[in-house]
Amino acid sequence: MTNFPKQFLAALALGVLAFIVAGCMGDQIDATNKLVQQQQEQLEHQQQELEALQANQNQSYTPGAAPAARGGCDKDVETIASKRGGDKFAAGEFNKALGYYQDALLSCPNDERAEVNVARSYEALGNNVAAINLYRKVADSNSAIDTDAQEEAKAALLRLQASRLP
């Protein structure tokens, strides 16, 4: 009978050890799953870009590589990319929205609305430094009249500053 408590304690100790190891492996599995999910999102974005490229060959839409003429703007590409970015943003798919909004900004590099959309995506993803930098660029532009994009950028800067106050 004296062996029973020792065997019970040994089994209990092994069970606790197995539980701890399983917990550590669970963290590793969670990290791996998160990485797989991010890679899947990237693949889906690339697949969408490929589909858009195939569907819009006659419209000259090339996601991710929308070179504008020097100082120029390809409004068709910007419009398509901005709409798709807006759809993804509304669906809470901020990484995908960011990709489309970046395409829009590549096609029209000086478009304040495209810059604000990229900044909004950065903010939604928690990259407030990048968001603030873009918001400041738009808010500080030297337009003769304030645009909606400038007003939105100024409001976002105030909101982000307020969120940092204790």
DSSP file (Angstrom, degrees, kcal/mol; ACC not computed):
  #  RESIDUE AA STRUCTURE BP1 BP2  ACC     N-H-->O    O-->H-N    N-H-->O    O-->H-N    TCO  KAPPA ALPHA  PHI   PSI    X-CA   Y-CA   Z-CA
    1    1 A M              0   0    0      0, 0.0     3,-0.5     0, 0.0     0, 0.0   0.000 360.0 360.0 360.0 -23.9    0.0    0.0    0.0
    2    2 A T     >  +     0   0    0      1,-0.2     4,-0.8     2,-0.2     0, 0.0   0.732 360.0  59.7 -74.2 -20.4    2.9    2.4    0.5
    3    3 A N  H  > S+     0   0    0      1,-0.2     4,-2.9     2,-0.2     5,-0.3   0.789  90.7  71.3 -73.6 -28.4    3.8    2.2   -3.2
    4    4 A F  H  > S+     0   0    0     -3,-0.5     4,-2.9     1,-0.2     5,-0.2   0.920  96.6  46.9 -59.0 -48.4    0.4    3.5   -4.2
    5    5 A P  H  > S+     0   0    0      0, 0.0     4,-2.7     0, 0.0    -1,-0.2   0.898 114.2  49.0 -61.8 -37.2    0.9    7.2   -3.0
    6    6 A K  H  X S+     0   0    0     -4,-0.8     4,-2.5     2,-0.2    -2,-0.2   0.921 113.6  45.8 -66.6 -42.5    4.3    7.3   -4.7
    7    7 A Q  H  X S+     0   0    0     -4,-2.9     4,-2.6     2,-0.2    -1,-0.2   0.900 113.3  50.4 -66.0 -39.1    2.9    5.9   -7.9
    8    8 A F  H  X S+     0   0    0     -4,-2.9     4,-2.5    -5,-0.3    -2,-0.2   0.927 112.2  46.3 -64.2 -44.4    0.0    8.3   -7.7
    9    9 A L  H  X S+     0   0    0     -4,-2.7     4,-2.8     2,-0.2    -2,-0.2   0.884 112.8  50.5 -64.8 -39.1    2.4   11.3   -7.1
   10   10 A A  H  X S+     0   0    0     -4,-2.5     4,-2.4     2,-0.2    -2,-0.2   0.919 112.3  46.4 -65.2 -42.4    4.6   10.2  -10.0
   11   11 A A  H  X S+     0   0    0     -4,-2.6     4,-2.2     2,-0.2    -2,-0.2   0.898 113.2  49.7 -65.8 -39.6    1.6    9.9  -12.3
   12   12 A L  H  X S+     0   0    0     -4,-2.5     4,-2.5     2,-0.2    -2,-0.2   0.913 110.5  49.9 -64.3 -43.3    0.4   13.3  -11.1
   13   13 A A  H  X S+     0   0    0     -4,-2.8     4,-2.5     1,-0.2    -2,-0.2   0.909 111.4  48.8 -62.5 -42.4    3.8   14.8  -11.7
   14   14 A L  H  X S+     0   0    0     -4,-2.4     4,-2.6     2,-0.2    -1,-0.2   0.888 110.7  51.5 -64.1 -38.8    3.9   13.3  -15.2
   15   15 A G  H  X S+     0   0    0     -4,-2.2     4,-2.2     2,-0.2    -2,-0.2   0.916 110.8  46.9 -64.3 -43.2    0.4   14.6  -15.9
   16   16 A V  H  X S+     0   0    0     -4,-2.5     4,-2.4     2,-0.2    -2,-0.2   0.915 112.9  49.8 -64.3 -43.4    1.4   18.1  -14.8
   17   17 A L  H  X S+     0   0    0     -4,-2.5     4,-2.6     1,-0.2     5,-0.2   0.918 111.0  49.1 -61.3 -44.0    4.6   18.0  -16.9
   18   18 A A  H  X S+     0   0    0     -4,-2.6     4,-2.4     1,-0.2    -1,-0.2   0.886 110.4  51.6 -63.1 -38.3    2.6   16.8  -19.9
   19   19 A F  H  X S+     0   0    0     -4,-2.2     4,-2.0     2,-0.2    -2,-0.2   0.906 110.7  47.7 -64.5 -42.2    0.1   19.6  -19.4
   20   20 A I  H  X S+     0   0    0     -4,-2.4     4,-2.2     2,-0.2    -2,-0.2   0.932 113.2  47.6 -64.5 -46.6    2.9   22.2  -19.3
   21   21 A V  H  X S+     0   0    0     -4,-2.6     4,-2.5     1,-0.2     5,-0.2   0.902 111.0  51.7 -61.5 -41.2    4.6   20.8  -22.4
   22   22 A A  H  X S+     0   0    0     -4,-2.4     4,-2.2    -5,-0.2    -1,-0.2   0.887 108.1  52.3 -64.1 -37.4    1.2   20.8  -24.2
   23   23 A G  H  X S+     0   0    0     -4,-2.0     4,-1.8     2,-0.2    -2,-0.2   0.918 110.4  47.2 -63.5 -43.6    0.7   24.4  -23.2
   24   24 A C  H  X S+     0   0    0     -4,-2.2     4,-1.9     1,-0.2    -2,-0.2   0.901 113.3  48.3 -64.0 -40.8    4.1   25.4  -24.7
   25   25 A M  H  X S+     0   0    0     -4,-2.5     4,-2.9     1,-0.2    -1,-0.2   0.857 106.4  58.2 -68.1 -32.9    3.3   23.5  -27.8
   26   26 A G  H  X S+     0   0    0     -4,-2.2     4,-2.7     2,-0.2    -1,-0.2   0.903 105.2  49.8 -62.6 -40.2   -0.1   25.1  -28.0
   27   27 A D  H  X S+     0   0    0     -4,-1.8     4,-2.4     2,-0.2    -1,-0.2   0.914 112.1  47.9 -62.5 -42.6    1.7   28.5  -28.1
   28   28 A Q  H  X S+     0   0    0     -4,-1.9     4,-2.5     2,-0.2    -2,-0.2   0.900 111.8  49.6 -65.2 -40.6    3.9   27.3  -30.9
   29   29 A I  H  X S+     0   0    0     -4,-2.9     4,-2.9     2,-0.2    -2,-0.2   0.913 110.3  50.7 -64.6 -42.1    1.0   25.9  -32.7
   30   30 A D  H  X S+     0   0    0     -4,-2.7     4,-2.3     2,-0.2    -2,-0.2   0.921 111.3  48.0 -61.0 -43.8   -0.9   29.2  -32.3
   31   31 A A  H  X S+     0   0    0     -4,-2.4     4,-2.2     2,-0.2    -2,-0.2   0.908 113.0  48.1 -63.4 -41.8    2.1   31.2  -33.7
   32   32 A T  H  X S+     0   0    0     -4,-2.5     4,-2.6     2,-0.2    -2,-0.2   0.915 110.9  50.7 -64.9 -42.9    2.4   28.8  -36.6
   33   33 A N  H  X S+     0   0    0     -4,-2.9     4,-2.4     1,-0.2    -2,-0.2   0.889 109.4  51.2 -62.2 -39.1   -1.3   29.0  -37.3
   34   34 A K  H  X S+     0   0    0     -4,-2.3     4,-2.3     2,-0.2    -1,-0.2   0.918 110.8  48.2 -64.2 -42.9   -1.0   32.8  -37.3
   35   35 A L  H  X S+     0   0    0     -4,-2.2     4,-2.5     2,-0.2    -2,-0.2   0.913 111.4  49.9 -62.7 -43.1    1.9   32.7  -39.7
   36   36 A V  H  X S+     0   0    0     -4,-2.6     4,-2.4     1,-0.2    -1,-0.2   0.900 110.0  51.5 -62.3 -40.4    0.0   30.4  -42.0
   37   37 A Q  H  X S+     0   0    0     -4,-2.4     4,-2.3     2,-0.2    -2,-0.2   0.914 109.9  48.8 -63.8 -42.5   -3.0   32.7  -41.9
   38   38 A Q  H  X S+     0   0    0     -4,-2.3     4,-2.1     1,-0.2    -2,-0.2   0.914 112.6  48.0 -63.1 -42.2   -0.9   35.7  -42.9
   39   39 A Q  H  X S+     0   0    0     -4,-2.5     4,-2.5     1,-0.2    -1,-0.2   0.883 109.9  52.8 -66.1 -37.0    0.6   33.7  -45.7
   40   40 A Q  H  X S+     0   0    0     -4,-2.4     4,-2.6     2,-0.2    -2,-0.2   0.906 108.2  50.7 -63.8 -41.1   -2.8   32.6  -46.8
   41   41 A E  H  X S+     0   0    0     -4,-2.3     4,-2.4     2,-0.2    -2,-0.2   0.898 110.2  49.9 -63.2 -40.0   -4.0   36.3  -46.9
   42   42 A Q  H  X S+     0   0    0     -4,-2.1     4,-2.5     2,-0.2    -2,-0.2   0.916 111.2  48.9 -63.6 -42.6   -1.0   37.2  -49.0
   43   43 A L  H  X S+     0   0    0     -4,-2.5     4,-2.6     2,-0.2    -2,-0.2   0.909 110.8  50.3 -63.2 -41.6   -1.7   34.4  -51.4
   44   44 A E  H  X S+     0   0    0     -4,-2.6     4,-2.5     2,-0.2    -2,-0.2   0.909 110.5  49.7 -63.4 -40.9   -5.3   35.4  -51.6
   45   45 A H  H  X S+     0   0    0     -4,-2.4     4,-2.4     2,-0.2    -2,-0.2   0.922 112.3  47.6 -63.4 -43.2   -4.3   39.0  -52.3
   46   46 A Q  H  X S+     0   0    0     -4,-2.5     4,-2.4     2,-0.2    -2,-0.2   0.887 110.9  51.8 -65.2 -37.9   -1.9   37.8  -55.0
   47   47 A Q  H  X S+     0   0    0     -4,-2.6     4,-2.7     2,-0.2    -2,-0.2   0.911 110.1  48.9 -63.9 -41.5   -4.6   35.6  -56.5
   48   48 A Q  H  X S+     0   0    0     -4,-2.5     4,-2.8     2,-0.2    -2,-0.2   0.897 110.3  51.1 -65.0 -39.5   -7.0   38.6  -56.6
   49   49 A E  H  X S+     0   0    0     -4,-2.4     4,-2.5     2,-0.2    -2,-0.2   0.917 110.8  48.7 -62.6 -42.0   -4.3   40.7  -58.3
   50   50 A L  H  X S+     0   0    0     -4,-2.4     4,-2.5     2,-0.2    -2,-0.2   0.925 112.4  47.9 -63.7 -44.7   -3.8   37.9  -60.9
   51   51 A E  H  X S+     0   0    0     -4,-2.7     4,-2.9     1,-0.2     5,-0.2   0.910 112.5  49.0 -62.5 -41.7   -7.6   37.7  -61.5
   52   52 A A  H  X S+     0   0    0     -4,-2.8     4,-2.1     2,-0.2    -1,-0.2   0.902 110.3  51.4 -64.5 -39.9   -7.8   41.4  -61.8
   53   53 A L  H  < S+     0   0    0     -4,-2.5    -2,-0.2    -5,-0.2    -1,-0.2   0.929 113.8  43.7 -61.8 -45.4   -4.9   41.5  -64.2
   54   54 A Q  H >< S+     0   0    0     -4,-2.5     3,-0.8     1,-0.2    -2,-0.2   0.900 117.2  45.5 -67.5 -40.9   -6.5   38.8  -66.3
   55   55 A A  H 3< S+     0   0    0     -4,-2.9     3,-0.2     1,-0.2    -1,-0.2   0.773 120.5  38.9 -74.2 -25.2  -10.0   40.4  -66.2
   56   56 A N  T >X>S+     0   0    0     -4,-2.1     3,-1.4    -5,-0.2     5,-1.3   0.012  70.1 123.9-117.3  28.4   -8.7   43.9  -66.9
   57   57 A Q  G X45S+     0   0    0     -3,-0.8     3,-0.8     1,-0.3    -1,-0.2   0.878  81.4  48.8 -56.7 -37.2   -6.0   43.4  -69.5
   58   58 A N  G 345S+     0   0    0      1,-0.2    -1,-0.3    -3,-0.2    -2,-0.1   0.642 108.5  54.3 -78.3 -12.7   -7.8   45.7  -71.8
   59   59 A Q  G <45S-     0   0    0     -3,-1.4    -1,-0.2     2,-0.1    -2,-0.2   0.398 106.1-125.0-100.5   2.2   -8.2   48.3  -69.1
   60   60 A S  T <<5 +     0   0    0     -3,-0.8     2,-0.7    -4,-0.6    -3,-0.2   0.801  53.2 155.9  60.9  33.6   -4.4   48.4  -68.2
   61   61 A Y      < +     0   0    0     -5,-1.3    -1,-0.2    -9,-0.2    -5,-0.2  -0.830  13.2 172.4 -93.4 118.6   -5.0   47.6  -64.5
   62   62 A T    >   -     0   0    0     -2,-0.7     3,-1.9    -3,-0.1   -12,-0.1  -0.827  23.4-145.2-126.4  90.6   -1.9   46.1  -63.1
   63   63 A P  T 3  S+     0   0    0      0, 0.0    37,-0.1     0, 0.0   -10,-0.0  -0.230  82.6  14.1 -58.3 141.1   -2.2   45.7  -59.3
   64   64 A G  T 3  S+     0   0    0     35,-0.2    36,-0.0    36,-0.1   -15,-0.0   0.288 126.4  59.3  80.5 -12.1    0.9   46.2  -57.3
   65   65 A A    <   +     0   0    0     -3,-1.9    38,-0.1     2,-0.0    -1,-0.1  -0.423  59.1 146.9-144.9  62.5    2.7   47.7  -60.3
   66   66 A A        -     0   0    0     37,-0.1     2,-0.3    -5,-0.1     8,-0.2  -0.626  26.1-172.3-103.4  74.6    0.7   50.7  -61.3
   67   67 A P        -     0   0    0      0, 0.0     2,-0.3     0, 0.0    40,-0.1  -0.511   7.9-154.3 -71.8 128.3    3.4   53.1  -62.6
   68   68 A A        -     0   0    0     38,-0.5     3,-0.2    -2,-0.3    40,-0.1  -0.692  28.7 -95.1 -96.1 153.7    2.0   56.5  -63.3
   69   69 A A    >   -     0   0    0     -2,-0.3     3,-4.0     1,-0.2    -1,-0.1  -0.321  66.2 -70.9 -60.5 152.4    3.6   58.8  -65.8
   70   70 A R  T 3  S-     0   0    0      1,-0.3    -1,-0.2    -3,-0.1     3,-0.1  -0.246 123.3  -5.5 -52.7 117.7    6.0   61.2  -64.2
   71   71 A G  T 3  S+     0   0    0      1,-0.2    -1,-0.3    -3,-0.2    -2,-0.1   0.492 117.7 117.3  74.8   1.6    3.8   63.6  -62.2
   72   72 A G    <   -     0   0    0     -3,-4.0     2,-0.3    37,-0.0    -1,-0.2  -0.273  53.5-142.9 -97.2-176.9    0.7   61.9  -63.8
   73   73 A C        -     0   0    0     35,-0.1     2,-1.0    -3,-0.1    35,-0.2  -0.979   9.1-148.1-150.4 130.9   -2.1   59.9  -62.4
   74   74 A D     >  -     0   0    0     33,-2.1     4,-2.3    -2,-0.3     3,-0.2  -0.805  19.6-177.5-100.1  91.6   -4.0   56.9  -63.8
   75   75 A K  H  > S+     0   0    0     -2,-1.0     4,-2.8     1,-0.2     5,-0.2   0.809  77.3  58.5 -62.5 -33.0   -7.5   57.6  -62.4
   76   76 A D  H  > S+     0   0    0      2,-0.2     4,-2.2     1,-0.2    -1,-0.2   0.944 109.8  43.0 -62.9 -47.0   -9.0   54.4  -63.7
   77   77 A V  H  > S+     0   0    0      1,-0.2     4,-2.8     2,-0.2     5,-0.3   0.923 114.7  50.9 -63.6 -43.8   -6.5   52.2  -61.8
   78   78 A E  H  X S+     0   0    0     -4,-2.3     4,-2.8     1,-0.2     5,-0.2   0.921 110.1  49.5 -61.1 -43.6   -6.9   54.4  -58.7
   79   79 A T  H  X S+     0   0    0     -4,-2.8     4,-2.2     2,-0.2    -1,-0.2   0.927 114.0  44.4 -62.3 -46.3  -10.7   54.1  -58.9
   80   80 A I  H  X S+     0   0    0     -4,-2.2     4,-2.4     2,-0.2     5,-0.2   0.946 116.8  45.3 -64.3 -48.7  -10.7   50.3  -59.2
   81   81 A A  H  X S+     0   0    0     -4,-2.8     4,-2.5     1,-0.2    -2,-0.2   0.889 112.9  50.9 -64.5 -39.1   -8.0   49.8  -56.5
   82   82 A S  H  X S+     0   0    0     -4,-2.8     4,-2.6    -5,-0.3    -1,-0.2   0.900 110.1  49.6 -65.8 -40.5   -9.7   52.3  -54.1
   83   83 A K  H  X S+     0   0    0     -4,-2.2     4,-2.3    -5,-0.2    -2,-0.2   0.941 113.2  45.6 -63.4 -46.4  -13.1   50.6  -54.5
   84   84 A R  H  X S+     0   0    0     -4,-2.4     4,-2.2     1,-0.2    -2,-0.2   0.894 113.1  51.0 -64.6 -38.3  -11.6   47.1  -53.9
   85   85 A G  H  X S+     0   0    0     -4,-2.5     4,-2.8    -5,-0.2    -1,-0.2   0.909 109.3  50.8 -63.2 -41.8   -9.7   48.6  -50.9
   86   86 A G  H  X S+     0   0    0     -4,-2.6     4,-2.6     2,-0.2    -2,-0.2   0.889 108.9  51.2 -63.0 -39.6  -12.9   50.1  -49.5
   87   87 A D  H  X S+     0   0    0     -4,-2.3     4,-1.4     2,-0.2    -1,-0.2   0.928 113.5  44.3 -62.5 -44.9  -14.7   46.7  -49.8
   88   88 A K  H  <>S+     0   0    0     -4,-2.2     5,-2.7     2,-0.2     4,-0.2   0.895 112.8  51.4 -68.0 -39.7  -11.9   44.9  -48.0
   89   89 A F  H ><5S+     0   0    0     -4,-2.8     3,-1.7     1,-0.2    -2,-0.2   0.932 109.2  50.4 -62.0 -45.5  -11.7   47.7  -45.3
   90   90 A A  H 3<5S+     0   0    0     -4,-2.6    -1,-0.2     1,-0.3    -2,-0.2   0.815 108.7  53.0 -62.3 -30.3  -15.4   47.5  -44.7
   91   91 A A  T 3<5S-     0   0    0     -4,-1.4    -1,-0.3    -5,-0.2    -2,-0.2   0.454 119.4-111.9 -83.8  -0.7  -15.1   43.7  -44.4
   92   92 A G  T < 5S+     0   0    0     -3,-1.7     2,-1.3    -4,-0.2    -3,-0.2   0.611  78.0 132.1  81.1  11.2  -12.4   44.2  -41.7
   93   93 A E     >< +     0   0    0     -5,-2.7     4,-2.4     1,-0.2    -1,-0.2  -0.630  24.5 166.2 -95.1  75.9   -9.7   42.7  -44.0
   94   94 A F  H  >  +     0   0    0     -2,-1.3     4,-2.6     1,-0.2    -1,-0.2   0.820  67.9  55.2 -69.2 -34.7   -7.2   45.5  -43.3
   95   95 A N  H  > S+     0   0    0      2,-0.2     4,-1.8    -3,-0.2    -1,-0.2   0.931 113.0  43.4 -62.2 -44.1   -4.1   43.9  -44.8
   96   96 A K  H  > S+     0   0    0      2,-0.2     4,-2.1     1,-0.2    -2,-0.2   0.907 112.7  52.3 -67.7 -41.3   -5.9   43.3  -48.1
   97   97 A A  H  X S+     0   0    0     -4,-2.4     4,-3.0     1,-0.2     5,-0.2   0.920 106.8  54.1 -59.3 -43.3   -7.4   46.8  -48.0
   98   98 A L  H  X S+     0   0    0     -4,-2.6     4,-2.6     1,-0.2    -1,-0.2   0.910 106.2  52.3 -58.7 -43.3   -3.9   48.2  -47.4
   99   99 A G  H  X S+     0   0    0     -4,-1.8     4,-1.8     2,-0.2    -1,-0.2   0.926 112.9  43.5 -59.6 -45.9   -2.6   46.4  -50.5
  100  100 A Y  H  X S+     0   0    0     -4,-2.1     4,-2.2     2,-0.2    -2,-0.2   0.918 113.4  51.0 -67.1 -42.3   -5.3   47.9  -52.7
  101  101 A Y  H  X S+     0   0    0     -4,-3.0     4,-2.2     1,-0.2    17,-0.2   0.872 108.3  52.8 -64.1 -35.2   -5.0   51.3  -51.3
  102  102 A Q  H  X S+     0   0    0     -4,-2.6     4,-2.4    -5,-0.2    -1,-0.2   0.884 106.9  52.9 -66.0 -36.8   -1.3   51.2  -51.9
  103  103 A D  H  X S+     0   0    0     -4,-1.8     4,-2.0     2,-0.2    -2,-0.2   0.922 108.8  50.0 -60.2 -43.8   -2.0   50.3  -55.5
  104  104 A A  H  X S+     0   0    0     -4,-2.2     4,-1.5     1,-0.2    -2,-0.2   0.908 111.4  48.3 -61.7 -41.8   -4.3   53.4  -55.7
  105  105 A L  H  < S+     0   0    0     -4,-2.2    -1,-0.2     1,-0.2     6,-0.2   0.860 108.8  53.7 -68.8 -35.2   -1.5   55.6  -54.3
  106  106 A L  H  < S+     0   0    0     -4,-2.4   -38,-0.5     1,-0.2    -1,-0.2   0.880 109.6  48.6 -63.9 -36.6    1.0   54.1  -56.7
  107  107 A S  H  < S+     0   0    0     -4,-2.0   -33,-2.1     1,-0.3    -2,-0.2   0.792 128.8  22.5 -76.1 -26.5   -1.2   55.0  -59.6
  108  108 A C  S >< S-     0   0    0     -4,-1.5     3,-1.9   -35,-0.2    -1,-0.3  -0.683  73.0-178.3-138.2  81.2   -1.8   58.6  -58.3
  109  109 A P  T 3  S+     0   0    0      0, 0.0    -1,-0.1     0, 0.0   -36,-0.1   0.695  80.2  46.0 -60.8 -23.1    1.1   59.4  -56.0
  110  110 A N  T 3  S+     0   0    0    -38,-0.2     2,-0.7    -4,-0.1     3,-0.1   0.241  78.9 122.6-104.8  14.3   -0.1   62.9  -55.1
  111  111 A D    <>  -     0   0    0     -3,-1.9     4,-1.8    -6,-0.2     5,-0.1  -0.671  47.0-160.7 -83.0 115.8   -3.7   62.0  -54.3
  112  112 A E  H  > S+     0   0    0     -2,-0.7     4,-2.5     1,-0.2     5,-0.2   0.853  90.0  56.1 -65.3 -35.8   -4.5   63.0  -50.8
  113  113 A R  H  > S+     0   0    0      1,-0.2     4,-2.3     2,-0.2    -1,-0.2   0.915 107.5  49.1 -62.9 -42.2   -7.5   60.7  -50.6
  114  114 A A  H  > S+     0   0    0      1,-0.2     4,-2.1     2,-0.2    -1,-0.2   0.893 110.9  50.7 -63.9 -38.7   -5.3   57.7  -51.5
  115  115 A E  H  X S+     0   0    0     -4,-1.8     4,-2.5     2,-0.2    -2,-0.2   0.908 110.1  49.1 -65.4 -41.6   -2.8   58.8  -48.8
  116  116 A V  H  X S+     0   0    0     -4,-2.5     4,-2.9     2,-0.2    -2,-0.2   0.900 109.4  52.7 -64.8 -39.5   -5.6   59.0  -46.2
  117  117 A N  H  X S+     0   0    0     -4,-2.3     4,-1.9     2,-0.2    -2,-0.2   0.910 110.5  47.1 -62.8 -41.5   -6.9   55.6  -47.2
  118  118 A V  H  X S+     0   0    0     -4,-2.1     4,-2.4   -17,-0.2    -2,-0.2   0.926 112.7  50.2 -63.7 -43.7   -3.4   54.1  -46.7
  119  119 A A  H  X S+     0   0    0     -4,-2.5     4,-2.7     1,-0.2    -2,-0.2   0.905 108.0  52.8 -61.6 -42.5   -3.1   55.9  -43.4
  120  120 A R  H  X S+     0   0    0     -4,-2.9     4,-2.5     1,-0.2    -1,-0.2   0.890 109.6  49.6 -59.7 -39.6   -6.5   54.6  -42.2
  121  121 A S  H  X S+     0   0    0     -4,-1.9     4,-1.9     2,-0.2    -2,-0.2   0.924 110.1  49.7 -66.5 -43.9   -5.4   51.0  -43.1
  122  122 A Y  H  <>S+     0   0    0     -4,-2.4     5,-2.6     1,-0.2     4,-0.4   0.927 111.8  49.4 -58.7 -43.7   -2.1   51.5  -41.2
  123  123 A E  H ><5S+     0   0    0     -4,-2.7     3,-1.5     1,-0.2    -2,-0.2   0.923 109.3  51.1 -62.1 -44.1   -4.1   52.8  -38.2
  124  124 A A  H 3<5S+     0   0    0     -4,-2.5    -1,-0.2     1,-0.3    -2,-0.2   0.817 109.5  51.5 -63.1 -30.2   -6.5   49.8  -38.3
  125  125 A L  T 3<5S-     0   0    0     -4,-1.9    -1,-0.3    -5,-0.2    -2,-0.2   0.470 121.5-109.0 -85.4  -2.1   -3.5   47.5  -38.4
  126  126 A G  T < 5S+     0   0    0     -3,-1.5     2,-1.4    -4,-0.4     3,-0.2   0.541  80.6 129.0  88.7   6.8   -2.1   49.2  -35.3
  127  127 A N     >< +     0   0    0     -5,-2.6     4,-1.9    -6,-0.2    -1,-0.1  -0.600  23.5 162.2 -93.9  74.3    0.8   50.9  -37.1
  128  128 A N  H  >  +     0   0    0     -2,-1.4     4,-3.1     1,-0.2     5,-0.2   0.790  66.0  61.1 -68.3 -28.7    0.1   54.3  -35.7
  129  129 A V  H  > S+     0   0    0     -3,-0.2     4,-2.2     2,-0.2    -1,-0.2   0.956 109.2  41.5 -63.8 -48.8    3.5   55.7  -36.6
  130  130 A A  H  > S+     0   0    0      2,-0.2     4,-1.9     1,-0.2    -2,-0.2   0.896 116.1  51.3 -64.2 -39.2    3.1   55.1  -40.3
  131  131 A A  H  X S+     0   0    0     -4,-1.9     4,-2.9     1,-0.2     5,-0.2   0.940 109.9  48.5 -63.5 -46.8   -0.5   56.3  -40.1
  132  132 A I  H  X S+     0   0    0     -4,-3.1     4,-2.9     1,-0.2     5,-0.2   0.905 108.4  54.7 -61.5 -41.9    0.5   59.6  -38.3
  133  133 A N  H  X S+     0   0    0     -4,-2.2     4,-1.9    -5,-0.2    -1,-0.2   0.918 113.2  41.3 -59.1 -44.1    3.2   60.3  -40.8
  134  134 A L  H  X S+     0   0    0     -4,-1.9     4,-2.2     2,-0.2     5,-0.2   0.912 113.5  52.5 -71.0 -42.1    0.8   60.0  -43.7
  135  135 A Y  H  X S+     0   0    0     -4,-2.9     4,-3.0     1,-0.2     5,-0.2   0.923 110.5  49.2 -58.2 -43.0   -1.9   61.9  -41.9
  136  136 A R  H  X S+     0   0    0     -4,-2.9     4,-2.6    -5,-0.2    -1,-0.2   0.912 107.7  54.1 -62.6 -42.1    0.6   64.7  -41.2
  137  137 A K  H  < S+     0   0    0     -4,-1.9    -1,-0.2    -5,-0.2    -2,-0.2   0.923 114.8  40.2 -58.1 -44.5    1.7   64.8  -44.8
  138  138 A V  H >< S+     0   0    0     -4,-2.2     3,-1.3     1,-0.2    -2,-0.2   0.927 115.7  49.9 -70.9 -45.0   -1.9   65.3  -46.0
  139  139 A A  H 3< S+     0   0    0     -4,-3.0    -2,-0.2     1,-0.3    -1,-0.2   0.832 113.3  47.2 -63.7 -32.2   -2.9   67.7  -43.2
  140  140 A D  T 3< S+     0   0    0     -4,-2.6    -1,-0.3    -5,-0.2    -2,-0.2   0.363  81.9 126.0 -93.0   5.3    0.2   69.9  -43.8
  141  141 A S    <   -     0   0    0     -3,-1.3     2,-0.5    -4,-0.2    -3,-0.1  -0.281  65.8-124.0 -65.0 154.1   -0.2   70.1  -47.6
  142  142 A N        +     0   0    0      4,-0.0    -1,-0.1     2,-0.0     2,-0.1  -0.253  51.0 152.2 -97.8  46.2   -0.3   73.6  -48.9
  143  143 A S        -     0   0    0     -2,-0.5     3,-0.0     1,-0.1     4,-0.0  -0.448  52.0-127.6 -73.2 150.3   -3.6   73.6  -50.8
  144  144 A A  S    S+     0   0    0     -2,-0.1     2,-0.3     1,-0.1    -1,-0.1   0.859  96.6  29.1 -66.0 -34.8   -5.4   76.9  -51.2
  145  145 A I  S    S-     0   0    0     -3,-0.0     2,-0.3     0, 0.0    -1,-0.1  -0.944  92.5-107.0-125.8 149.2   -8.5   75.3  -49.8
  146  146 A D        -     0   0    0     -2,-0.3     2,-0.2     4,-0.1    -7,-0.0  -0.579  35.5-150.8 -74.4 131.2   -8.9   72.4  -47.3
  147  147 A T     >  -     0   0    0     -2,-0.3     4,-2.2     1,-0.1     5,-0.2  -0.474  29.4-105.2 -92.6 169.4  -10.1   69.2  -48.9
  148  148 A D  H  > S+     0   0    0      1,-0.2     4,-2.6     2,-0.2     5,-0.2   0.880 123.3  55.3 -60.1 -37.8  -12.2   66.5  -47.3
  149  149 A A  H  > S+     0   0    0      2,-0.2     4,-2.4     1,-0.2    -1,-0.2   0.900 107.3  48.6 -63.7 -40.5   -9.0   64.4  -47.1
  150  150 A Q  H  > S+     0   0    0      2,-0.2     4,-2.5     1,-0.2    -1,-0.2   0.916 111.8  49.2 -65.6 -42.0   -7.2   67.2  -45.3
  151  151 A E  H  X S+     0   0    0     -4,-2.2     4,-2.4     1,-0.2    -2,-0.2   0.915 112.0  48.4 -63.1 -42.2  -10.0   67.5  -42.8
  152  152 A E  H  X S+     0   0    0     -4,-2.6     4,-2.3     2,-0.2    -1,-0.2   0.896 111.3  50.8 -64.8 -39.6  -10.1   63.8  -42.2
  153  153 A A  H  X S+     0   0    0     -4,-2.4     4,-2.3     2,-0.2    -2,-0.2   0.911 110.7  48.6 -64.8 -42.0   -6.3   63.7  -41.7
  154  154 A K  H  X S+     0   0    0     -4,-2.5     4,-2.2     2,-0.2    -2,-0.2   0.914 112.1  48.7 -64.3 -42.6   -6.5   66.6  -39.2
  155  155 A A  H  X S+     0   0    0     -4,-2.4     4,-2.5     1,-0.2    -1,-0.2   0.895 110.9  51.0 -64.1 -39.7   -9.3   64.8  -37.3
  156  156 A A  H  X S+     0   0    0     -4,-2.3     4,-2.9     2,-0.2     5,-0.2   0.904 108.3  51.9 -65.1 -40.6   -7.4   61.6  -37.2
  157  157 A L  H  X S+     0   0    0     -4,-2.3     4,-2.2     2,-0.2    -2,-0.2   0.920 111.1  47.3 -62.2 -42.9   -4.3   63.3  -35.9
  158  158 A L  H  X S+     0   0    0     -4,-2.2     4,-2.4     2,-0.2    -2,-0.2   0.921 112.9  49.3 -62.9 -43.3   -6.3   64.8  -33.1
  159  159 A R  H  X S+     0   0    0     -4,-2.5     4,-1.9     1,-0.2    -2,-0.2   0.915 112.1  47.5 -61.7 -44.6   -7.9   61.4  -32.3
  160  160 A L  H  X S+     0   0    0     -4,-2.9     4,-0.6     1,-0.2    -1,-0.2   0.862 112.5  49.3 -68.7 -34.8   -4.5   59.7  -32.3
  161  161 A Q  H >X S+     0   0    0     -4,-2.2     3,-0.9    -5,-0.2     4,-0.5   0.905 110.2  51.4 -67.4 -39.8   -3.1   62.4  -30.0
  162  162 A A  H >< S+     0   0    0     -4,-2.4     3,-0.9     1,-0.3    -2,-0.2   0.846 103.9  58.0 -65.6 -33.5   -6.1   62.1  -27.7
  163  163 A S  H 3< S+     0   0    0     -4,-1.9    -1,-0.3     1,-0.2    -2,-0.2   0.687 102.4  55.6 -71.3 -15.9   -5.6   58.3  -27.5
  164  164 A R  H << S+     0   0    0     -3,-0.9    -1,-0.2    -4,-0.6    -2,-0.2   0.616  84.9 100.8 -90.2 -12.8   -2.1   58.8  -26.2
  165  165 A L    <<        0   0    0     -3,-0.9    -3,-0.0    -4,-0.5     0, 0.0  -0.439 360.0 360.0 -72.7 145.8   -3.2   61.0  -23.3
  166  166 A P              0   0    0      0, 0.0    -1,-0.1     0, 0.0    -3,-0.1   0.506 360.0 360.0 -69.0 360.0   -3.4   59.3  -19.9
